[in-house]
Amino acid sequence: MVTDTPTDTATAKPPILGNENPTFLEQAQEAIGDAIEATIEAAKEHPVAAAAIAAGATAAVAGAAYGISQLLSGDDEPAKK
């Protein structure tokens, strides 16, 4: 019987196109790309909501940074009332 596939599997190279078993990294890259595309489309469809979400996220990060800076400051005095 004649076949087109090599009989020595140790030296056989995987196919370049049509990889049936993508690696975890390739799957993650595809998922991230899909998520980015969906986010961009949602922002295009609802720009006001996207701006509000961005502003809220920025405020949350700024508040967390301010809180951490206050916790790590060297002042041992109680806060003024």
Number of C-alpha atoms within 10 A of each C-alpha: 2 4 6 5 8 10 9 7 9 7 8 10 8 10 8 6 6 8 9 8 8 10 10 9 9 11 12 12 12 12 12 12 12 11 12 12 12 12 13 13 12 13 14 12 11 11 13 11 13 16 12 11 12 12 12 12 12 12 12 12 12 12 12 12 12 12 12 11 11 11 11 9 9 8 9 7 6 6 6 4 3
